Each structure stands twice: as C-alpha cells, then as structure tokens.
C-alpha cells in the first residue's frame, strides 16, 4: 500500500440521482452507508463502500473514525460575493440602493492587496465553518481581488470558480472598468488561473444594469476564445432592477434576451436569483442548459421576492438549480441557513398555490415541487449544485475518482432546543436512510453552521468546530 | 446597606418610548449608559444610572462587572407553545394539516406529568439560552401541562403568562375539553396561580376553528369573573384557517368579530399572527386596546404569509404589537432570529409597496413603518412587548421599581463572519448610542442565540453561555 492512501470511517449520506425524479420514492436518489469507509489517494476518492467490505483491501491504511456524525459531500455554493464578507447583513435598502450605499464603498477597498488578502482569509474561514467546500464567487472590478481570492483558495486547496467582475456603469467612477480593460485583464487572469490547480475561471459580467452592450460583447468574445470557461452573472432579482434593465436594453423583450442576444446563455452559464422570470424564460434557460442559483437568504433579506422553485423545476422546462447564500445580500455563509430559507420560500409560495387566496393561482403540481424535503435540499447543496455548475464530473458525491471534499454533520449541534428534538428520531447513530434523512431535516429546520463539526478538503481535515480552520 | 442589595456594572441599552413615534430621531426613544450601574434589591431595580453617580451611594454593595457586553432588558415573547418544544420545525405542512399531523400527537403526551415536567425543563432552558425572560405561552387542554409550566417557571422565578388551552373541536377526541370542564379547570387554575409569585393567568381559547361558541362564552364568563386575567389566542394566521373560521361563525363578518361577539376583544387580549386582517379589523383592535403578536419565524416556516407591520402601526389605527417566536410553528426560540425574520418580512412587503410591481399598492408611509431598525426591533422585543401585554408597569426597561430581568449581549457571538463585521463599528465597547445601535443591528442581521452571553432573572444570573442554565 502506498503511504499516500488514507481513509475515513463513519456513516455516509450522498446522492446518486435527482430526488425530484423520484417523487414518492426519494430514497432512490440517495445512498446511505451506515458504517462506511472512504479511501482517498492524493485528494481523490479511491474507493467507497461498506466498511466490512472495503477495509479488507486496505488493511494498512490509516483510518480516521468519525463517530456520531453524518458524513456528506461538501456543500456547493453557486452564488456568493467574496468582497462583501465584511458588510453582510447591511441595513435597510432594496437591491439598487443597497449596492450604492453599502456595497460599492466596501468593494472599493479590494483594490488594496493587503485588505483583499486579509479578507480572503476571513472569507474562506467562514465558508469552511459553514461546510462549504466549493463556491462560485464574484470578486470586484479590480484584478487584485480575483488574484487574492485564488491565492487563498490555493493555500486551502479548494475547488472554486471565480473571475474578474465587470461593471462599466451604475457604480462610482473609480469602481468602473472599461470593456477593453475588462477584456484584457480577464484574458490575463484566465491564462494565469483557469484549470491551474483546482481553479476554474468564470467570465463575470456583474449584471445587466451595470454592464453596457460593449462589455457584454467582450464577455462573449472571451467565451468564444476560452470556451471551457464559466459565465457567472445575475438576473431578475428585483422588480426595479428588471425595469431598469429593460430601459437599458430596449430591443430585448425580456431580461433573458439580454444574455441571449450577447451570446452568453448556454451550458456553464449561471445567473443568480431569477425571481421574476417568466415561464418562457425558464423554457429558454432549460433549452440552453443554463442554470439559476437560488438565493433565498438574500432574497428575503433584501426583500427581492420569492423564487418559484417548483415552477423552475417544471418537467416541461426544467432548469438547472444550485443554492447560493449570496452573502452579503444573504446574511449568512451557511448553506444550512440557505436550505432553511429555501424551505420557507417554498411554503410561502404554496399558500398562494393552494388556491385559498386566488383560485386562478392554484397549482398543486408546482406546489409539490416546492416542498423541500431533506433529500431535495441536501441534493441541491451537493450533487445538484455540482450538476448545475457542470462540475459533477469532479465532485458532488462519493463516487470513485471524484475529489474528496466532505463535511461531518453533528445532528445535535445548534440551538438549545435541538438535541431533544432529534431524540425523536434516534438516540444513537441513525440505523436507516429514513432516520438519517429525518435528522438532516432537523438540521435544515432548526440548525445552522453549528451543525458542521468538521470540513475536509481533498481528503484532509481543513476545519473542526472546536478548533477552527486548520489551514 | 442591607445585604440583599447587589449591583451590575456595564454598558446598558433600553427604551423609554416607542421609536415609531420618533421617525428620523429614533434615539429619542432609547437610553444608552456607556458605563452604568444597576442596583437591585429583592429582584427589583432600586437605582439605575451612570456608574460614577450611582456607585457613590452604594459603596459596600457587591458589584458584578459585565465587560464588553450590551446589557438590555430581557426579551419578551408574546406568543409561544410550551408543549411544542420537541416538535419545533416539523416538516411539510401548512397550519391546519400541521396541527393534525405533527402537533396534536405530541401535545397529547402532556397529560403525563413526568413528560410535562421534563419538557418544562427543556423549554425554560431554551428560553433562557435565547435571552427570553418573559413569555406568554399556550399549554394544552390538560391541566397537567399548565401546572408543570407554572411549577418550572416558579423554580426559575420567571414572570410568565399562561393558561389552560381550550379546544373543543378540530382535534383528536381525547385531546378535546368540553366547555364546562374547561371553565371549571380554568377557574381552579386561576385561583391557584394568578398573581401568585410571578405568575399571571391567561384565559386561553386556542383559536376559533377549534373553539365552539359555547367555549368562547365560557371564556367571556371567566373574564367577567376574573377581569384582571389575560386572554391569549390566535387570529387570521392562514387563508384556509380564515375561511374555515368563517364557516364556523357564519353570523360574523370577519374573524375579529368572532372575538367581539363573544366579548373577548379588549385590553390584555392578544392574538397571534393577524396576517390576513383588514384595515377595519386593525381599527377595531386599536380602539379596543387589543394586541397582536407578530410571529415571522412561524409565518415563514408554515408559509402563512407576510404580516403587514407597517399597516398595523398606521397612526390612524395603531395596534399594540409584541414579537413571538411561536415555537413550534416557529423553528427557533431566539427572539434575535424572530427580529431577523421580522426585518425580512418588512423588506419583502416593501418591494410590493414601492409600486414597482403594482402601482396601486404603492404606500411609502406604510413602507417606512415596515423598516425594522435596531431601535424598533429591540423595542418590540423589550418595552414594546411589555406595553403590548400590559405588563410594562412590571418590566420592559430599567426604570426604578421594575423587575430586574436582563440579558448581556455579546455583539461578536454568532457565525464566523460576525466579529469582522462588527469591527466596522468599533473594536471596543461602543462609545455612543448610535454605535451601540449599529452593533445591535449586526446582532439582528447575522446573529442568533449565540449572542446571548448571560441571562439574568430578578437580579440573579440564570444562564451563561459557557455554563448553560444556572437554575
């Protein structure tokens, strides 16, 4: 046996399929190994299965036994803003005012390399404490912030997607970046970072209100020249934003057409929010293979509105969905908190969809899809997010060959009321998948980052609740 | 000096008026003593003011110096369900189904005295960990649960309002209580508990869907015979519930009229939720001196809807408002989490009120009242709640003669991202009221029960975060 092998033993829970394809039998989408062994080599999963079986073949490999925890793939955050780390949860305004008052002034500080470097430490510490092992992040219009983001990700050996964030109007002058400079700097950064180590690069036009057609065209050019890159942006977050976008692009019939006309909508394209998208826009997203990142923490905190998950997942125009905390619009880093709010958004939508307020709005099929079971929620936070971001070849579950990023969840962590609640399910380690799923719903409903006991990156412990970040 | 005197030194923040009466100058509603001394005697506030002044007169009194914390009056929860402690955050259903599937089966267990006693310990531990020192609670239809509730409150010397919770339809048979038995048992419990120690009694018809007219009449009779008692119930939580209530009371034009016709609406009457109340109903609540408990955690978790706080606070028909966690419909005990969700509900309402979706809904005055600053939120959680419940003669701020229940808030507690966020305000103890308010908003936005470092009851430490409940 090579000495680079190591293994983790414990109770494992991951997904092999999409639970929305198994309505009434969601267990068929999941995999639960009550006493499992995950063998890793150089950060990749070498073998995974029942301890009794697998351990025979790895007799001399050092094993870390994680007891009384559920081990899941690391959480994947499809939409987060690195330079808003310090101003998350800022008081008082909807999107457009909030950007001007609270966000742009803070983001401006990220031209300073020392500030950006310190912030990157804070950012990744907070991510790991929330159990997030991969994120797709916005940076700022200064290359410095993108460089420091990737530098810190590299120190932690984390798989991330990010890119210089272009905005050439609707911000203070010294925050803007012209289309030519944006193109030049993006190209330089792509060559420096894309597919180097675990870095993936996203061409990042911030949002249509802040991007001229010239900037959008430059993004399309970059995508043509570097087709393997990702595209990351925002869409239809707030009604006033939607109307402003329409004024800026009068020849587009809707917000989605802005991205279509500029040749951006397609695979590896993610737009955050999508609250106010029409069915027809969902259909075009679906057909193009483009994705939406659902950010309920932010959508509630900024009052943007209630995303219609059940509508986006209509089998007739099913859209790829990731979860995003959208910190700082979102007021926490924890994807557990995101799942909680996603559940609530679904419930609020369903009160309208049951027809009791307006019979014309009744839609029990959409309502069913809105209901966020533990299976559905944790799928979105892991394999579903990976599929949405087109990185499920790399990670998202415990399949052999994938990268070994995972979390150990303590189902009794969290508020004082939690342990007694969970004792309704079991006093010991869950015996069945259904018991495990009930504990996971308890985490979703009344837990938070306190339920993340350990976070592992590429087969190594990178965070433990008692000791903080290890890196 | 008598030896029963003791004192606490620290930075104090409380309210002397309603911040909604001081739009643009909310500081006028608050009191901030950067270095204060609170002297207590037998659980009551003997003197309060600047340390330099007050300490001169109490030279030999033992002082506990609480450093690097904001000391506020204990939080007041206007609406919570003691027997739902274990099933908070239950999966999957709106109000009426949720009651049948998850809640009544658990509440039935509270006929068993041992179970109820154990639950009471869990309940008060969780309350104190959240910084809640006073609550108005529902129990069950079994007197045992009310007795054990008050017994545990007494052991902790806590000011509470509760009462036998009447329901004579819409529940399993063995959970119902007939109007005569309800009357008899309520009367017995009133005589046993009301105004004994810190107990206050609330005549408690659960909600109109579960209460026949006969039961409501018995409540009115109890109120006539014990006019000093409180009344606690629910109203207009969910659209289906509102319609069901209408079917049960066909001679009432709206839900509020059910309570009016039965002679219940008046001072010391609180109804939880009130999401779907009309302006006219708010007017009648206002005129009667009746109160609503705003429960946003629950309203989102059960998808009940978005309470229109700014409308309820319209100066033309201003309604008394407390905050309630409504655990178990609410998925946490923490009033900090309640404030967070209340803020979000206001923001979501405001996106509709800005006219960008529907110009007919534009109302900037209502939108302004929806905005939950730190002043407004913490007022509702302390003095405002006390005024709403008509207990502001007893507690709610640090006025001399009031009961000395308070919390010590650690503005750096909470998720990993918190401390760096708060360092934007100050690296040390806040120097001004405005700095303190900014730290409090940080707690509201990105904090939770972890920000409650200590909870004191009647001048004695009853909980500390590091050590749990002291009692």
Interface residues (C-beta under 8 A of the other chain):
Chain A: X85 X86 X87 X88 X89 X90 X91 X92 X94 X122 X125 X126 X129 X130 X238 X239 X240 X243 X300 X301 X302 X303 X304 X305 X306 X327 X331 X332 X333 X334 X340 X341 X343 X344 X346 X347 X348 X349 X350 X351 X354 X356 X357 X371 X373 X374 X415 X416 X417 X420 X421 X423 X424 X441 X442 X445 X446 X448 X449
Chain B: X85 X86 X87 X88 X89 X90 X91 X92 X94 X122 X125 X126 X129 X130 X238 X239 X240 X243 X300 X301 X302 X303 X304 X305 X306 X327 X331 X332 X333 X334 X340 X341 X343 X344 X346 X347 X348 X349 X350 X351 X354 X356 X357 X371 X373 X374 X415 X416 X417 X420 X421 X423 X424 X441 X442 X445 X446 X448 X449
